[in-house]
Amino acid sequence: MAIRGAKCKLFYCALLSVLCLAVAEVTAPDIEVFRENSEFCKISRSVLFCDFNWKLESVSLREYPTCSGEAKCEDIILQRVHKFHFHTSVCVDLTLKHISKVTLEGQAGSDCSSMGLSIQNVTLDFLDDGMTSVYADESYIKELTFSTRAGHLTVIGSQVDVLSVPDVVGENDASLKIHSSKIKDFKRLWISGKGRLHLLDSTVEDFPPESLVLDSSTRNVVSGVTFTKYDEGSPASILLSNGSEITLEEIKGAVKIASPKCPPVSPSSSQLHPPKEAEDGLHKIQEDARNGNRLEQPEGFPVIPGC
């Protein structure tokens, strides 16, 4: 009985330890962690730098930390923590390094005109359009949504499971640069005007028809890219319109360049049956041609515009 009782006590102690660990993991340290006199953080003017040295399981930031005086921090640099939760209502430039899992939540306020995110060796589940610029190096992003609010996206040596740009990019000279990376699902990318794409030395798996649309966009480059699921029978498709330009170099897999079809032209009755002035003008053109005179299009002569 004594042995059985000792086993029960050990079981309850083990269970209690597991519950305590679970509570500790769910309850992340609050804003008190992000202050100058903490053991992890230092402040230099408007920059907050925190190195947790893997000592904390999880930290969160849901309100502005204070830097010098009462001023809010403009830049925050965090590194070496297992889990980090960040609320995007905190409008700061954020640099994250060596973090096992990052969770972004909330939405940026309407008064937040600029918010950049830079990650290195970071795992990120979901990144929506709250950031104005994104730089990812040697990181994994499960889903990346980029929009007109964003100015620049750079992905180097990383993997993105889903890349989606639902809106037109280009009004503010936006750029997308993807280098030495893997894109599993290239869902949608529409670039117009000053926007440009540089897709270099990368691998793209799913590339649905017309998933890349260029509209009045130049200086686009796709070089050293492998389209793994596409061959001559079913090529990847890029749609060009309104004078767009793209340079293709050293492509593996088949790529088709398409352009939108011209809409059918239905001539009006006046074009099918020109007015008398137009007929007289046609006779004048014929007469001038016979006499060697300079040819001019007379007023009222019908013209069917091209596409």
Backbone bond lengths (Angstrom), bond angles and torsions (degrees), N, CA, C in turn:
res aa  C-N    CA-C-N  psi(-1)  N-CA   C-N-CA  omega(-1)  CA-C   N-CA-C  phi
1 M - - - 1.460 - - 1.519 110.94 -
2 A 1.354 115.16 -39.83 1.459 118.51 -179.72 1.515 110.23 -64.48
3 I 1.349 115.52 -39.58 1.468 118.70 178.93 1.511 110.48 -65.98
4 R 1.346 116.58 -42.06 1.450 120.33 178.65 1.515 111.26 -62.69
5 G 1.340 117.01 -40.66 1.463 120.50 178.06 1.519 111.55 -64.38
6 A 1.339 116.49 -38.47 1.463 119.84 178.53 1.519 110.61 -64.75
7 K 1.353 117.26 -39.66 1.455 120.71 177.06 1.515 111.46 -61.89
8 C 1.340 116.89 -40.64 1.467 120.84 179.19 1.524 110.19 -63.12
9 K 1.334 116.20 -43.94 1.457 119.34 179.53 1.522 110.65 -61.71
10 L 1.351 115.91 -42.76 1.460 118.70 177.95 1.516 111.41 -62.01
11 F 1.340 116.72 -39.98 1.466 120.84 179.71 1.526 110.81 -62.97
12 Y 1.341 116.23 -46.39 1.473 120.39 -179.26 1.528 110.71 -65.23
13 C 1.314 117.19 -37.76 1.465 120.12 178.19 1.521 111.06 -65.31
14 A 1.344 115.49 -41.26 1.462 119.40 178.46 1.519 110.61 -64.87
15 L 1.335 116.87 -43.03 1.461 121.18 178.88 1.520 110.98 -62.53
16 L 1.328 116.22 -42.52 1.462 120.53 178.94 1.529 110.76 -62.68
17 S 1.336 117.14 -38.33 1.468 120.48 178.98 1.510 111.23 -64.59
18 V 1.342 116.98 -40.10 1.467 121.04 178.79 1.520 110.59 -64.21
19 L 1.337 116.19 -43.68 1.470 120.23 179.15 1.520 111.09 -62.90
20 C 1.315 116.89 -40.75 1.465 120.22 179.12 1.521 111.15 -64.06
21 L 1.345 116.08 -40.71 1.463 119.43 177.87 1.508 110.92 -64.15
22 A 1.362 116.93 -39.40 1.462 120.34 -179.99 1.514 111.01 -64.30
23 V 1.346 116.69 -43.03 1.465 120.41 178.92 1.519 110.39 -64.52
24 A 1.328 116.69 -40.32 1.457 120.15 179.97 1.519 111.40 -64.24
25 E 1.355 115.69 -34.30 1.454 118.56 -178.88 1.512 111.34 -73.43
26 V 1.352 116.84 -37.56 1.463 120.46 -178.92 1.519 110.96 -73.54
27 T 1.327 116.85 -39.88 1.459 120.27 -177.41 1.516 109.77 -87.15
28 A 1.325 116.17 97.21 1.464 120.51 -177.39 1.516 110.21 -81.76
29 P 1.328 116.89 149.08 1.465 119.96 176.55 1.516 111.29 -57.43
30 D 1.328 116.98 146.62 1.461 120.61 -174.78 1.519 110.71 -94.30
31 I 1.317 115.88 -158.78 1.459 122.14 -173.15 1.525 112.15 -62.65
32 E 1.336 117.83 -18.26 1.457 120.73 -178.37 1.531 111.98 -62.04
33 V 1.316 116.69 -23.56 1.456 120.14 178.19 1.523 110.49 -67.01
34 F 1.351 116.15 -36.04 1.459 121.35 -174.02 1.525 111.22 -93.05
35 R 1.295 115.74 70.75 1.455 119.64 176.74 1.525 108.47 -145.67
36 E 1.306 115.66 161.83 1.453 121.20 -169.22 1.519 112.75 -64.58
37 N 1.301 117.95 -35.69 1.459 119.40 -175.30 1.531 112.55 -91.30
38 S 1.334 117.62 11.70 1.459 118.69 174.41 1.530 108.80 -79.02
39 E 1.315 116.84 163.49 1.466 119.96 -177.72 1.525 112.84 -75.05
40 F 1.352 117.01 -8.00 1.460 119.95 -174.50 1.531 113.73 -108.11
41 C 1.303 119.23 -22.22 1.467 121.12 -166.92 1.524 113.10 -118.91
42 K 1.328 113.73 150.74 1.460 122.66 173.23 1.519 108.57 -132.98
43 I 1.321 116.33 150.89 1.457 121.78 -178.84 1.527 109.43 -122.93
44 S 1.320 114.76 132.34 1.456 121.51 174.36 1.520 107.75 -130.05
45 R 1.333 115.65 103.16 1.462 122.21 -176.15 1.525 110.05 56.63
46 S 1.354 117.48 -111.71 1.470 119.42 -176.10 1.525 112.27 -102.27
47 V 1.353 116.50 15.18 1.464 121.27 -177.55 1.525 109.78 -113.29
48 L 1.334 115.86 129.59 1.463 122.60 175.96 1.525 108.68 -108.58
49 F 1.331 117.02 121.56 1.455 122.13 179.90 1.524 109.14 -116.59
50 C 1.347 116.12 125.68 1.465 120.60 -178.81 1.529 109.96 -129.75
51 D 1.331 116.02 125.44 1.462 122.67 175.76 1.524 107.35 -118.58
52 F 1.326 116.64 108.06 1.465 120.43 -175.43 1.522 112.84 -87.10
53 N 1.332 116.43 -9.87 1.467 121.34 171.66 1.532 111.87 52.93
54 W 1.330 116.18 33.55 1.473 124.71 178.09 1.530 113.64 61.51
55 K 1.335 117.08 18.65 1.472 119.60 -178.10 1.525 112.34 -84.00
56 L 1.336 117.94 -21.22 1.463 121.38 179.24 1.515 110.19 -111.78
57 E 1.310 115.96 140.65 1.457 120.72 179.23 1.519 111.09 -74.00
58 S 1.347 116.81 -42.45 1.454 120.10 -174.30 1.526 110.58 -151.10
59 V 1.333 115.96 138.26 1.460 121.06 173.99 1.524 108.13 -132.54
60 S 1.309 116.52 158.03 1.463 121.03 -179.57 1.523 109.72 -138.99
61 L 1.315 115.35 152.61 1.457 121.95 178.42 1.520 107.97 -137.33
62 R 1.333 115.70 109.34 1.462 120.71 -176.67 1.524 112.83 -123.20
63 E 1.338 117.07 1.77 1.457 120.52 175.73 1.525 108.53 -149.32
64 Y 1.326 115.59 163.77 1.460 120.47 -174.58 1.525 111.85 -66.88
65 P 1.330 117.85 127.76 1.463 119.26 168.06 1.528 109.54 -80.24
66 T 1.324 116.70 154.71 1.463 121.64 -178.66 1.511 110.01 -98.63
67 C 1.323 115.35 131.06 1.463 120.50 177.15 1.528 109.00 -96.69
68 S 1.305 119.05 -122.62 1.465 121.29 -177.35 1.521 110.49 -71.01
69 G 1.338 115.37 130.53 1.455 120.10 -179.01 1.510 110.98 62.77
70 E 1.341 115.22 -128.97 1.457 120.10 177.34 1.523 111.46 -104.13
71 A 1.339 117.14 5.79 1.461 121.02 -177.41 1.529 110.76 -72.09
72 K 1.329 115.12 143.41 1.454 120.18 177.15 1.524 110.21 -77.71
73 C 1.316 115.38 149.88 1.459 120.06 177.01 1.528 109.64 -70.16
74 E 1.324 115.99 137.13 1.463 121.00 178.18 1.517 112.33 -96.56
75 D 1.336 117.00 -27.96 1.465 121.91 179.11 1.524 108.74 -130.77
76 I 1.347 115.23 136.23 1.461 120.71 178.14 1.521 108.52 -127.92
77 I 1.330 115.73 129.65 1.464 122.25 179.14 1.522 107.85 -120.43
78 L 1.328 116.71 121.60 1.462 121.78 -179.04 1.519 109.45 -125.84
79 Q 1.332 115.89 145.76 1.459 118.12 177.16 1.527 111.27 -154.20
80 R 1.315 113.77 157.64 1.461 125.31 173.29 1.533 113.09 55.52
81 V 1.340 113.24 64.76 1.464 120.51 171.90 1.532 106.67 -140.56
82 H 1.326 116.93 150.13 1.464 119.83 -175.41 1.527 111.92 -72.06
83 K 1.330 117.35 -46.01 1.469 120.46 -177.99 1.524 109.92 -136.01
84 F 1.334 114.75 139.31 1.461 119.81 179.62 1.521 109.09 -136.18
85 H 1.348 115.88 126.92 1.460 122.79 177.16 1.526 108.00 -109.49
86 F 1.335 115.78 128.67 1.465 120.37 -177.11 1.516 110.09 -131.77
87 H 1.341 115.38 131.13 1.461 120.86 177.06 1.524 108.12 -96.86
88 T 1.349 116.16 122.32 1.462 120.37 -172.81 1.523 113.58 -72.78
89 S 1.318 118.38 -1.34 1.462 119.50 171.53 1.526 111.27 -69.98
90 V 1.344 116.31 -17.37 1.466 121.28 173.11 1.530 107.01 -80.55
91 C 1.315 116.04 100.57 1.468 121.79 -171.59 1.531 109.79 -85.15
92 V 1.340 116.21 89.04 1.464 122.11 179.74 1.525 108.39 -139.93
93 D 1.324 116.13 162.00 1.454 121.20 168.97 1.519 107.68 -81.95
94 L 1.333 115.99 126.73 1.459 121.38 -169.79 1.529 109.99 -119.99
95 T 1.345 115.72 127.74 1.466 122.10 175.48 1.524 108.72 -118.36
96 L 1.338 116.24 124.70 1.460 121.55 -177.30 1.518 109.19 -124.55
97 K 1.355 115.93 132.79 1.453 120.91 -179.35 1.525 109.91 -134.62
98 H 1.331 115.43 133.89 1.471 122.16 172.63 1.533 110.42 56.20
99 I 1.322 115.08 63.03 1.473 121.39 178.28 1.524 107.69 -127.21
100 S 1.333 116.09 128.43 1.458 120.99 -173.31 1.522 112.75 -67.90
101 K 1.321 117.81 -37.07 1.464 120.30 -179.39 1.519 109.73 -152.21
102 V 1.338 115.49 126.93 1.464 121.66 178.11 1.517 108.85 -117.13
103 T 1.325 115.48 132.97 1.461 121.49 176.85 1.515 108.77 -120.83
104 L 1.340 116.10 123.71 1.467 121.95 175.27 1.519 108.60 -104.74
105 E 1.313 116.07 137.43 1.461 120.04 -179.78 1.515 109.80 -140.59
106 G 1.345 115.69 163.03 1.455 120.76 178.72 1.519 112.22 80.53
107 Q 1.340 115.25 -172.82 1.451 122.05 -179.33 1.514 110.15 -132.34
108 A 1.335 114.94 147.50 1.456 119.57 176.64 1.528 109.57 -70.04
109 G 1.325 116.23 144.33 1.458 120.50 -179.96 1.524 111.62 -71.07
110 S 1.312 115.86 159.68 1.467 120.83 -179.22 1.526 111.99 -65.17
111 D 1.332 117.52 -21.58 1.463 120.99 179.80 1.530 112.52 -89.16
112 C 1.329 117.35 3.39 1.469 121.39 179.24 1.524 108.43 -90.79
113 S 1.314 117.03 100.23 1.468 121.14 -175.24 1.517 112.85 -86.64
114 S 1.332 118.02 -19.97 1.458 120.27 -177.50 1.520 110.18 -150.14
115 M 1.341 115.77 127.82 1.458 120.71 177.57 1.527 108.21 -153.00
116 G 1.320 116.62 112.18 1.452 121.19 -177.24 1.511 112.22 -104.78
117 L 1.329 115.35 149.47 1.456 121.67 177.75 1.523 108.81 -127.34
118 S 1.333 115.93 126.37 1.461 122.21 175.99 1.524 108.40 -124.15
119 I 1.337 117.07 125.00 1.463 120.35 -178.39 1.525 110.05 -128.46
120 Q 1.324 114.64 143.60 1.466 121.22 177.20 1.519 108.30 -139.94
121 N 1.331 116.17 123.59 1.463 122.22 -178.08 1.532 110.27 55.00
122 V 1.323 113.91 56.96 1.467 121.58 -175.35 1.528 108.72 -131.67
123 T 1.324 117.04 145.65 1.461 123.00 171.93 1.519 108.70 -106.95
124 L 1.332 115.46 124.02 1.467 121.58 -175.10 1.523 108.43 -130.22
125 D 1.329 116.64 124.17 1.463 120.09 -177.20 1.526 112.22 -72.29
126 F 1.320 116.39 -50.34 1.465 119.58 -172.17 1.517 109.77 -145.98
127 L 1.323 115.07 132.58 1.459 121.19 176.92 1.515 108.44 -130.78
128 D 1.345 116.29 114.61 1.461 119.14 -178.09 1.519 109.40 -98.65
129 D 1.338 116.10 -158.76 1.458 121.02 -170.01 1.528 113.58 -90.21
130 G 1.321 118.05 24.64 1.454 119.18 -179.53 1.516 113.76 -75.81
131 M 1.336 117.58 -23.17 1.455 121.38 -176.29 1.525 111.40 -90.24
132 T 1.338 116.13 147.27 1.463 119.99 176.06 1.517 111.68 -91.06
133 S 1.328 118.28 -17.79 1.459 121.27 173.52 1.521 108.37 -153.21
134 V 1.347 114.94 147.83 1.460 120.52 -177.70 1.522 108.42 -137.19
135 Y 1.328 115.70 132.21 1.467 122.06 174.64 1.529 107.39 -128.29
136 A 1.331 116.95 120.62 1.459 121.53 -178.39 1.523 109.48 -124.52
137 D 1.331 117.02 127.41 1.461 122.45 -179.04 1.527 108.73 -130.35
138 E 1.327 116.02 124.00 1.467 122.12 178.42 1.530 111.18 50.48
139 S 1.311 115.76 48.85 1.458 120.98 -177.02 1.523 110.41 -129.02
140 Y 1.321 114.54 169.17 1.469 121.53 176.94 1.527 108.50 -122.07
141 I 1.340 115.62 125.27 1.462 121.70 177.84 1.523 107.35 -123.07
142 K 1.308 116.69 122.19 1.465 120.13 -177.67 1.523 111.12 -71.41
143 E 1.326 117.96 -45.91 1.468 120.88 178.98 1.519 109.57 -143.56
144 L 1.323 115.64 127.46 1.458 121.77 -177.53 1.516 108.80 -123.29
145 T 1.333 116.11 119.56 1.459 121.85 177.32 1.520 108.26 -114.08
146 F 1.312 115.26 122.59 1.460 122.47 -175.74 1.520 107.92 -115.97
147 S 1.339 117.74 144.56 1.463 118.51 -176.59 1.514 111.13 -140.77
148 T 1.335 115.35 -178.23 1.457 120.55 -179.14 1.525 111.36 -62.63
149 R 1.323 118.21 -22.30 1.464 120.05 179.40 1.526 110.34 -68.80
150 A 1.309 115.11 -27.96 1.460 119.10 -178.07 1.521 110.43 -80.80
151 G 1.323 115.53 140.76 1.448 119.68 -179.13 1.510 113.16 -95.42
152 H 1.338 117.70 -43.41 1.456 120.40 -175.05 1.522 109.78 -143.15
153 L 1.318 115.37 136.47 1.461 122.27 174.38 1.520 107.99 -126.58
154 T 1.331 116.64 123.18 1.456 122.35 177.63 1.523 108.53 -127.32
155 V 1.332 115.95 125.16 1.464 121.72 179.46 1.523 107.44 -126.68
156 I 1.336 117.33 120.71 1.460 122.47 -176.98 1.532 109.16 -129.00
157 G 1.319 116.91 128.00 1.464 121.10 174.78 1.511 113.78 56.95
158 S 1.326 117.44 35.73 1.463 121.42 -173.89 1.528 110.84 -128.04
159 Q 1.328 115.16 173.39 1.464 121.62 174.30 1.513 109.54 -122.53
160 V 1.336 115.32 132.58 1.460 122.44 175.17 1.523 107.13 -123.42
161 D 1.327 116.76 120.03 1.468 119.23 -179.48 1.522 111.68 -70.85
162 V 1.336 117.47 -44.83 1.466 121.43 -179.00 1.518 108.96 -132.55
163 L 1.337 116.64 122.63 1.468 122.02 175.42 1.514 107.95 -115.11
164 S 1.327 116.43 121.19 1.458 120.74 -177.10 1.514 110.13 -136.34
165 V 1.345 116.02 126.77 1.457 122.21 174.80 1.525 106.91 -122.12
166 P 1.331 117.58 89.73 1.470 119.97 -172.75 1.518 113.71 -73.11
167 D 1.325 117.99 -19.41 1.461 120.68 -176.53 1.518 110.62 -112.12
168 V 1.317 114.76 163.79 1.453 120.52 176.69 1.528 109.93 -68.94
169 V 1.306 116.45 134.43 1.454 122.02 178.75 1.521 108.09 -110.33
170 G 1.321 118.07 136.15 1.442 117.38 172.46 1.507 116.80 145.24
171 E 1.308 119.37 -10.55 1.454 120.27 -177.46 1.518 111.63 -66.67
172 N 1.319 117.20 -29.02 1.472 120.87 -177.52 1.525 111.68 -115.27
173 D 1.336 116.30 35.87 1.463 120.47 178.05 1.527 111.06 58.73
174 A 1.331 116.39 41.99 1.462 121.12 -179.48 1.521 110.28 -71.02
175 S 1.333 115.93 151.58 1.456 120.13 179.33 1.519 110.23 -138.02
176 L 1.348 115.66 146.40 1.448 122.35 174.99 1.522 107.42 -123.82
177 K 1.334 117.02 118.28 1.458 122.33 -178.93 1.525 108.25 -122.80
178 I 1.318 115.10 117.01 1.462 121.59 -179.55 1.520 107.34 -122.70
179 H 1.341 117.11 118.91 1.467 121.89 -172.67 1.522 109.67 -133.15
180 S 1.332 115.84 131.10 1.474 121.99 174.66 1.524 111.45 51.69
181 S 1.327 116.41 46.70 1.463 121.14 -175.69 1.527 110.51 -132.00
182 K 1.318 115.21 171.89 1.463 122.06 178.89 1.523 109.14 -121.89
183 I 1.344 115.41 124.80 1.467 121.99 176.24 1.525 106.93 -112.65
184 K 1.310 117.85 114.72 1.461 120.13 -177.39 1.531 111.81 -78.68
185 D 1.309 118.03 -41.37 1.469 121.47 -178.55 1.532 108.72 -133.01
186 F 1.329 115.70 102.02 1.467 122.00 179.15 1.521 106.78 -88.47
187 K 1.344 116.14 85.31 1.454 120.40 -167.86 1.521 112.96 -71.04
188 R 1.315 116.75 -53.62 1.465 119.38 -172.58 1.523 109.86 -160.25
189 L 1.332 115.30 132.44 1.453 120.44 175.95 1.523 107.66 -148.15
190 W 1.316 116.23 115.73 1.461 122.28 -178.78 1.525 107.44 -122.30
191 I 1.324 115.64 116.30 1.455 120.89 -176.89 1.523 109.18 -118.94
192 S 1.319 116.06 134.15 1.462 119.72 179.68 1.522 110.14 -137.14
193 G 1.326 114.75 163.03 1.461 120.98 173.28 1.518 112.84 58.36
194 K 1.321 116.78 -124.52 1.459 122.18 -176.02 1.518 113.59 -79.47
195 G 1.314 117.91 -8.27 1.459 119.94 179.19 1.515 111.53 -66.22
196 R 1.339 116.35 151.22 1.460 119.96 -178.91 1.532 109.77 -148.72
197 L 1.333 114.16 155.62 1.460 122.32 -179.20 1.518 109.51 -124.10
198 H 1.337 116.30 131.97 1.457 123.14 169.68 1.534 106.68 -122.40
199 L 1.315 116.78 105.91 1.462 123.13 179.28 1.529 107.10 -113.11
200 L 1.341 116.81 108.07 1.461 121.36 -167.95 1.526 111.63 -128.76
201 D 1.336 116.00 135.88 1.475 122.93 170.82 1.520 112.28 47.36
202 S 1.308 116.18 48.36 1.463 121.27 -175.32 1.525 110.63 -130.57
203 T 1.326 115.35 170.86 1.463 122.49 178.76 1.521 109.12 -119.54
204 V 1.327 115.75 131.94 1.458 121.79 178.37 1.526 107.77 -122.78
205 E 1.320 116.87 126.77 1.467 120.78 179.86 1.525 110.34 -90.99
206 D 1.304 118.56 -85.56 1.469 120.70 -179.87 1.521 110.01 -79.29
207 F 1.350 115.59 125.36 1.459 122.01 -178.41 1.528 106.80 -139.66
208 P 1.352 118.23 79.58 1.466 121.59 -174.59 1.525 112.20 -59.39
209 P 1.335 118.05 159.44 1.467 121.39 178.02 1.529 111.42 -54.73
210 E 1.325 114.31 133.79 1.458 121.89 178.02 1.530 112.38 58.17
211 S 1.319 116.66 29.71 1.465 118.59 175.13 1.518 110.89 -75.32
212 L 1.348 117.70 -19.22 1.456 122.09 173.60 1.527 108.41 -117.42
213 V 1.339 115.84 114.97 1.464 121.97 -179.11 1.527 108.32 -121.78
214 L 1.327 116.27 125.72 1.461 122.39 177.14 1.519 108.57 -111.56
215 D 1.318 116.06 123.22 1.458 121.59 -176.68 1.531 109.01 -125.32
216 S 1.325 116.61 107.58 1.473 122.39 -178.98 1.530 111.78 58.86
217 S 1.315 116.69 29.99 1.467 121.95 -176.24 1.527 109.90 -112.23
218 T 1.329 116.65 135.19 1.457 121.45 178.67 1.532 109.55 -122.09
219 R 1.309 117.14 179.16 1.470 124.47 177.81 1.530 112.42 63.46
220 N 1.319 118.08 29.85 1.458 121.90 176.85 1.524 109.48 -92.36
221 V 1.346 116.19 138.67 1.463 121.36 -176.95 1.525 109.36 -134.23
222 V 1.346 116.16 129.98 1.464 122.53 170.33 1.515 106.36 -124.81
223 S 1.332 117.20 110.93 1.466 120.95 -172.02 1.524 110.22 -138.43
224 G 1.346 115.62 136.18 1.459 120.34 177.41 1.515 113.62 64.25
225 V 1.323 116.95 32.83 1.471 121.65 -175.91 1.527 109.77 -104.56
226 T 1.328 115.77 139.00 1.460 122.51 176.38 1.523 109.37 -108.23
227 F 1.338 116.12 121.01 1.465 122.13 173.33 1.530 106.13 -98.34
228 T 1.325 116.41 99.35 1.466 120.77 -165.33 1.525 113.58 -70.24
229 K 1.325 119.19 -28.34 1.466 121.21 -172.60 1.518 113.18 -103.96
230 Y 1.340 117.68 14.61 1.458 119.39 -172.27 1.522 110.40 -127.94
231 D 1.351 114.50 133.45 1.455 121.22 178.68 1.521 108.93 -130.19
232 E 1.333 116.27 -167.89 1.462 119.99 -177.07 1.529 111.87 -62.82
233 G 1.337 116.04 -31.27 1.459 118.48 -178.70 1.510 113.72 -75.81
234 S 1.323 116.61 -27.54 1.469 120.88 -179.20 1.526 108.76 -142.23
235 P 1.333 117.48 77.81 1.464 120.29 -174.87 1.521 112.99 -76.87
236 A 1.321 115.60 156.87 1.462 120.42 169.21 1.526 108.32 -67.42
237 S 1.321 116.94 148.11 1.460 120.63 -172.67 1.529 110.99 -120.92
238 I 1.337 115.19 130.69 1.461 122.34 174.98 1.521 107.87 -119.65
239 L 1.310 116.98 127.97 1.463 121.62 -176.50 1.525 109.77 -102.35
240 L 1.335 116.19 123.27 1.458 122.42 177.04 1.523 109.55 -110.75
241 S 1.332 116.53 138.35 1.461 119.94 177.44 1.522 109.86 -147.91
242 N 1.326 115.43 155.24 1.465 123.31 174.38 1.525 113.26 54.80
243 G 1.334 115.56 49.82 1.462 120.11 174.01 1.506 115.71 74.24
244 S 1.315 118.63 22.20 1.471 121.03 179.15 1.524 110.47 -69.42
245 E 1.333 115.44 156.65 1.455 121.75 -179.62 1.521 110.14 -133.48
246 I 1.336 115.10 143.99 1.462 120.29 176.58 1.527 108.61 -148.66
247 T 1.330 115.97 141.43 1.462 122.34 176.67 1.520 108.53 -106.31
248 L 1.345 116.73 124.95 1.460 122.53 178.37 1.525 108.76 -113.00
249 E 1.345 116.50 129.27 1.462 121.29 -178.89 1.531 109.66 -141.43
250 E 1.319 116.26 136.88 1.472 123.03 172.31 1.528 111.62 49.11
251 I 1.323 115.22 54.83 1.459 121.28 179.86 1.523 109.87 -90.95
252 K 1.332 117.74 133.94 1.452 123.48 172.99 1.524 108.54 -107.55
253 G 1.345 115.32 127.48 1.448 119.82 -169.82 1.520 108.28 99.03
254 A 1.313 117.09 163.19 1.463 121.41 -175.07 1.522 111.17 -92.28
255 V 1.334 114.87 140.33 1.464 121.57 178.17 1.528 108.61 -129.95
256 K 1.307 116.32 134.27 1.467 122.03 177.35 1.521 108.92 -111.47
257 I 1.338 116.12 130.11 1.454 121.40 174.84 1.524 107.92 -97.69
258 A 1.309 116.79 121.97 1.455 121.09 -177.90 1.524 109.92 -121.37
259 S 1.317 115.41 162.68 1.458 121.82 175.64 1.517 107.95 -139.13
260 P 1.325 117.77 150.05 1.466 119.57 -178.54 1.520 111.09 -63.69
261 K 1.329 116.19 143.24 1.454 120.89 179.09 1.523 110.60 -73.33
262 C 1.332 115.35 146.61 1.458 119.51 175.65 1.527 109.49 -68.67
263 P 1.320 118.29 136.33 1.466 119.42 177.09 1.520 109.88 -66.35
264 P 1.335 117.43 146.69 1.468 119.61 178.99 1.526 111.09 -62.87
265 V 1.319 115.69 140.40 1.459 121.19 -179.99 1.512 109.12 -99.34
266 S 1.310 115.94 123.88 1.463 121.22 176.32 1.517 108.17 -106.14
267 P 1.331 118.28 103.20 1.462 119.75 -177.87 1.516 111.52 -63.26
268 S 1.304 114.46 143.09 1.463 119.99 178.86 1.519 109.87 -74.66
269 S 1.318 115.86 169.72 1.461 120.51 179.87 1.519 111.48 -63.22
270 S 1.355 116.47 -31.48 1.461 119.32 178.94 1.517 111.43 -69.41
271 Q 1.395 115.78 -27.93 1.453 118.99 177.47 1.518 111.10 -78.87
272 L 1.351 116.59 -35.65 1.447 119.68 177.07 1.527 111.72 -71.57
273 H 1.326 117.15 -32.98 1.454 123.03 179.96 1.522 108.32 -128.86
274 P 1.321 118.09 84.09 1.462 121.19 -175.86 1.515 111.49 -57.84
275 P 1.332 116.61 147.74 1.456 119.58 177.24 1.524 110.65 -66.56
276 K 1.359 114.81 166.81 1.464 120.34 -177.16 1.530 111.37 -58.94
277 E 1.372 117.47 -34.56 1.455 120.18 179.62 1.522 110.54 -62.71
278 A 1.352 115.62 -37.68 1.456 118.92 179.47 1.521 111.19 -68.76
279 E 1.346 117.14 -39.97 1.461 120.21 177.59 1.524 110.56 -62.19
280 D 1.341 116.29 -42.99 1.464 119.71 177.58 1.521 110.32 -62.23
281 G 1.363 115.89 -38.33 1.450 118.78 178.93 1.512 111.89 -64.59
282 L 1.346 116.64 -39.68 1.458 120.33 177.58 1.515 111.21 -61.94
283 H 1.344 117.09 -42.11 1.467 120.12 177.78 1.527 110.38 -62.40
284 K 1.356 116.98 -36.54 1.451 120.38 179.75 1.530 110.88 -66.47
285 I 1.343 115.86 -40.52 1.459 119.37 178.14 1.528 110.59 -61.34
286 Q 1.322 116.06 -44.51 1.454 119.71 179.62 1.525 111.16 -62.23
287 E 1.340 116.75 -41.65 1.455 120.86 179.50 1.522 111.60 -66.11
288 D 1.354 116.32 -43.02 1.460 119.63 178.45 1.526 111.06 -62.35
289 A 1.330 115.81 -38.14 1.457 119.34 179.27 1.514 111.15 -63.29
290 R 1.323 116.08 -40.46 1.469 119.45 179.55 1.530 110.88 -66.97
291 N 1.353 116.38 -33.53 1.463 120.53 -177.29 1.525 113.14 -88.95
292 G 1.347 116.61 -1.48 1.458 119.71 179.52 1.509 114.41 76.39
293 N 1.321 119.07 18.41 1.466 122.03 179.45 1.533 110.79 -81.59
294 R 1.363 117.09 163.47 1.472 123.08 178.71 1.525 109.22 -66.77
295 L 1.348 116.21 131.61 1.457 120.32 -176.28 1.519 110.34 -85.89
296 E 1.295 116.98 130.08 1.457 123.37 175.97 1.516 108.83 -133.17
297 Q 1.358 114.37 145.96 1.460 118.44 178.75 1.512 109.37 -81.48
298 P 1.326 118.72 118.57 1.463 120.81 -177.38 1.509 111.84 -70.29
299 E 1.317 115.19 155.62 1.463 120.98 179.10 1.514 110.06 -65.42
300 G 1.336 116.16 135.78 1.453 120.76 178.16 1.510 113.55 94.48
301 F 1.360 117.57 -5.68 1.462 118.78 178.69 1.525 109.55 -76.05
302 P 1.327 118.83 128.87 1.484 121.62 -173.54 1.525 112.02 -70.17
303 V 1.334 115.77 140.45 1.459 122.47 177.37 1.528 108.17 -129.38
304 I 1.333 117.79 126.51 1.468 121.89 176.49 1.532 107.38 -93.60
305 P 1.310 118.98 114.60 1.461 120.32 -176.25 1.513 111.56 -66.36
306 G 1.343 116.35 149.15 1.451 120.82 175.15 1.518 111.22 -83.00
307 C 1.354 117.32 171.24 1.470 121.69 -178.77 1.517 109.33 -78.85
